[in-house]
Amino acid sequence: MTDLPAENLVLLSHVMEGGSLEISLARRPMPTPRDHEVLVKVLATPINPSDLGLLVGGADVATLRASRRDGLPVLTADIPPAGMKAMAGRVGEAMPVGNEGCGVVVATGASPEAQALMGKTVALLGGAMYAHYRCLPAAMCMLLPDGTDPADGASCFVNPLTSLAFTEVMKAEGHKAIVHTAAASNLGQMLVKICARDGIPLVNIVRSDTQVKLLKDLGAQHVVNSSAETFIDDLTAKLVETGATLAFDATGGGKLAGQLLAAMEAAAVKRMTTYSRYGSDTFKQVYVYGALDLSPTVLNRNFGFSWALSGFLLTPFMQKAGPETVARMRKRVVDELTTTFKSHYSHTISLEKALDPAILAAYNAKATGQKYLIRP
């Protein structure tokens, strides 16, 4: 480690006692890997919606003020009372940000597993990726082929493994088709390719005609526009055609989850041969895995009694699925890294530019098709 700088630069998000959020860059001592660890120079790391929950949380980005401390940028924003209530558990703790990334191993601990990664390009999962260097267990690294573009390796975990997990859940729970919202996202485009390769019917819900064309051009067969006046009828028709009884919802709030259940019920009722006052006995499942809409989730109980609405997170799924399933999923990601699982970025910024108020407001908007990559 003699050729490495003495200090590491890290991005921190800090909820202050008085009701404000401070986002800053800070210098920290360069970590030394323990036996089972590696030190990685971070070359690329994406800004995912899940990262923004920690980075910004309930703060009001319209109140951002920029300053500098020790020559490094600092952003401060007000947190409304409701936001402070939601973030009360992290008051006073400066938290590192960034779920995943890609880089090169520049130092290792003594274990053979760690030393085998020296000089290799790896994908990383484990938090604190918005930094120049990241020290973490070798087991949390995924070896990538030599010559992999860091931009391709940066998003190896969250979106690829989540999209694969959707198909694993479908098979395990006995469904035969999937509905996906916010389907024009990077994750949504990956899911379109997976389902096309694997012969899985997929109903994609988007918000504009432009996004309909985008997915159709990728080969998607079933795409509906939630902004169209005929949305519910169009959705129901696709559910009748595909028999989909499983949905993954990235929006979370508003009426969409309830609309999905109602349309599934309407499709199921069309298949019934006798009337039941309790509705169909077809089980309908919606998983909420995102929070693009922070408003309350509204359910109008017009979908019978055989249904469930649950949350979905990747890490608990992987723990439950077991090492063999996860290893198979990870291998597929590496094998199809530049095809099925290739991410597309609209902007590339430095770690310091991530703390520019205008840029932060732009990537915090979570607009479909606007994905930012940090090159620290």
Backbone hydrogen bonds, N-H to C=O, Kabsch-Sander energy under -0.5 kcal/mol:
donor,donor_aa,acceptor,acceptor_aa,energy
4,L,1,M,-1.3
8,N,28,R,-3.9
10,V,8,N,-0.5
10,V,26,A,-2.5
11,L,130,Y,-2.3
12,L,24,S,-3.0
13,S,95,M,-2.6
14,H,22,E,-2.7
15,V,90,R,-0.6
15,V,93,E,-0.6
16,M,14,H,-0.6
16,M,20,S,-3.4
19,G,16,M,-1.6
20,S,16,M,-0.5
21,L,77,A,-3.1
22,E,14,H,-2.8
23,I,75,L,-2.8
24,S,12,L,-2.3
25,L,73,P,-1.5
26,A,10,V,-2.6
28,R,8,N,-3.0
30,M,6,A,-2.4
37,E,34,R,-2.2
38,V,136,L,-2.5
39,L,107,A,-3.3
40,V,38,V,-0.5
40,V,134,R,-2.7
41,K,104,V,-2.9
42,V,40,V,-0.8
42,V,132,H,-1.8
43,L,102,C,-2.7
44,A,102,C,-1.8
45,T,374,I,-2.1
47,I,372,Y,-2.3
48,N,46,P,-0.8
51,D,48,N,-1.0
52,L,48,N,-1.6
53,G,49,P,-1.2
54,L,50,S,-0.7
54,L,51,D,-0.7
55,L,51,D,-2.8
56,V,52,L,-2.5
57,G,52,L,-2.1
59,A,56,V,-1.9
60,D,78,D,-3.0
61,V,59,A,-0.9
63,T,60,D,-2.0
64,L,61,V,-1.5
65,R,76,T,-2.5
67,S,74,V,-2.5
69,R,72,L,-2.9
72,L,69,R,-1.9
74,V,67,S,-2.7
75,L,23,I,-3.3
76,T,65,R,-2.4
77,A,21,L,-2.2
79,I,19,G,-2.3
84,M,80,P,-2.4
85,K,81,P,-2.1
86,A,82,A,-1.7
87,M,83,G,-1.7
88,A,85,K,-0.8
90,R,87,M,-1.8
91,V,88,A,-1.3
92,G,15,V,-3.2
93,E,90,R,-1.8
94,A,92,G,-0.6
95,M,13,S,-3.0
95,M,93,E,-0.8
97,V,11,L,-1.0
101,G,124,L,-1.6
102,C,44,A,-2.4
103,G,122,V,-2.2
104,V,41,K,-1.7
105,V,120,K,-2.2
106,V,39,L,-2.9
107,A,39,L,-1.2
109,G,37,E,-2.4
111,S,35,D,-2.1
115,Q,111,S,-2.6
116,A,112,P,-2.0
117,L,114,A,-1.6
118,M,115,Q,-1.4
119,G,105,V,-1.9
120,K,117,L,-2.5
122,V,103,G,-2.7
123,A,142,M,-2.6
124,L,101,G,-3.0
125,L,140,M,-1.4
126,G,99,N,-2.0
127,G,99,N,-1.5
129,M,98,G,-1.7
130,Y,97,V,-2.7
131,A,129,M,-2.4
132,H,9,L,-2.0
134,R,40,V,-2.5
136,L,38,V,-2.0
138,A,36,H,-2.8
140,M,137,P,-1.9
141,C,138,A,-1.8
142,M,123,A,-2.5
143,L,141,C,-0.5
144,L,121,T,-2.4
148,T,145,P,-1.7
152,D,149,D,-1.3
153,G,149,D,-1.9
154,A,150,P,-1.7
156,C,153,G,-1.2
161,L,157,F,-2.3
162,T,157,F,-0.6
162,T,158,V,-1.6
163,S,159,N,-2.5
164,L,160,P,-2.2
165,A,161,L,-2.3
166,F,162,T,-1.7
167,T,163,S,-1.1
168,E,164,L,-1.8
169,V,165,A,-2.7
170,M,166,F,-2.2
171,K,167,T,-2.0
172,A,168,E,-2.6
173,E,169,V,-2.5
174,G,170,M,-0.5
174,G,171,K,-0.8
175,H,170,M,-2.0
178,I,201,P,-2.1
179,V,246,L,-2.0
180,H,203,V,-2.7
181,T,248,F,-2.0
183,A,205,I,-2.3
185,S,182,A,-1.5
189,Q,185,S,-2.5
190,M,186,N,-1.9
191,L,187,L,-2.4
192,V,188,G,-2.0
193,K,189,Q,-1.7
194,I,190,M,-2.6
195,C,191,L,-2.7
196,A,192,V,-2.0
197,R,193,K,-2.3
198,D,194,I,-2.5
199,G,195,C,-0.9
200,I,195,C,-2.2
203,V,178,I,-3.1
204,N,202,L,-0.6
204,N,222,H,-2.9
205,I,180,H,-2.8
206,V,204,N,-0.6
206,V,224,V,-2.5
212,V,208,S,-1.7
213,K,209,D,-2.3
214,L,210,T,-2.1
215,L,211,Q,-2.1
216,K,212,V,-2.4
217,D,213,K,-2.7
218,L,214,L,-0.9
219,G,215,L,-0.5
219,G,216,K,-1.2
220,A,215,L,-2.6
222,H,202,L,-0.6
223,V,221,Q,-0.6
224,V,204,N,-2.9
226,S,206,V,-3.3
226,S,224,V,-0.6
228,A,225,N,-1.6
231,F,228,A,-1.6
234,D,230,T,-3.1
235,L,231,F,-3.1
236,T,232,I,-2.6
237,A,233,D,-2.2
238,K,234,D,-1.8
239,L,235,L,-2.1
240,V,236,T,-2.3
241,E,237,A,-2.1
242,T,238,K,-2.4
243,G,239,L,-2.3
245,T,177,A,-0.6
247,A,285,Q,-2.2
248,F,179,V,-2.5
249,D,287,Y,-3.3
250,A,248,F,-0.6
253,G,251,T,-1.9
253,G,293,D,-1.1
254,G,296,P,-2.3
258,G,298,V,-0.6
259,Q,255,K,-2.4
260,L,256,L,-2.5
261,L,257,A,-2.0
262,A,258,G,-2.5
263,A,259,Q,-2.5
264,M,260,L,-2.3
265,E,261,L,-2.3
266,A,262,A,-2.5
267,A,263,A,-2.3
268,A,264,M,-2.2
269,V,265,E,-2.9
270,K,266,A,-1.5
271,R,267,A,-0.6
271,R,268,A,-1.0
272,M,268,A,-0.5
272,M,269,V,-1.2
279,G,276,S,-1.7
284,K,306,S,-1.4
285,Q,245,T,-2.5
286,V,308,A,-2.3
287,Y,247,A,-3.0
288,V,310,S,-3.2
289,Y,249,D,-2.3
289,Y,287,Y,-0.6
290,G,249,D,-1.1
292,L,250,A,-1.7
293,D,251,T,-2.8
294,L,292,L,-0.5
298,V,254,G,-2.8
298,V,296,P,-0.6
299,L,297,T,-0.5
300,N,298,V,-0.5
301,R,299,L,-0.7
302,N,300,N,-2.7
305,F,278,Y,-0.8
307,W,305,F,-1.1
308,A,284,K,-1.9
310,S,286,V,-2.4
312,F,288,V,-2.1
317,F,313,L,-1.4
318,M,314,L,-2.6
319,Q,315,T,-2.2
320,K,316,P,-2.1
321,A,317,F,-2.9
322,G,318,M,-1.6
326,V,322,G,-2.1
327,A,323,P,-2.6
328,R,324,E,-2.0
329,M,325,T,-2.2
330,R,326,V,-2.8
331,K,327,A,-2.2
332,R,328,R,-1.8
333,V,329,M,-1.9
334,V,330,R,-2.1
335,D,331,K,-2.6
336,E,332,R,-2.0
337,L,334,V,-1.2
339,T,336,E,-1.1
341,F,336,E,-2.5
342,K,339,T,-1.2
346,S,371,K,-1.9
347,H,371,K,-1.7
349,I,373,L,-2.7
354,A,350,S,-1.2
355,L,352,E,-1.7
356,D,353,K,-2.0
360,L,356,D,-3.0
361,A,357,P,-2.2
362,A,358,A,-1.6
363,Y,359,I,-2.5
364,N,360,L,-2.2
365,A,361,A,-0.6
365,A,362,A,-0.8
366,K,363,Y,-1.0
370,Q,367,A,-2.1
371,K,369,G,-0.7
373,L,347,H,-2.3
374,I,45,T,-3.0
375,R,349,I,-3.0
375,R,373,L,-0.5
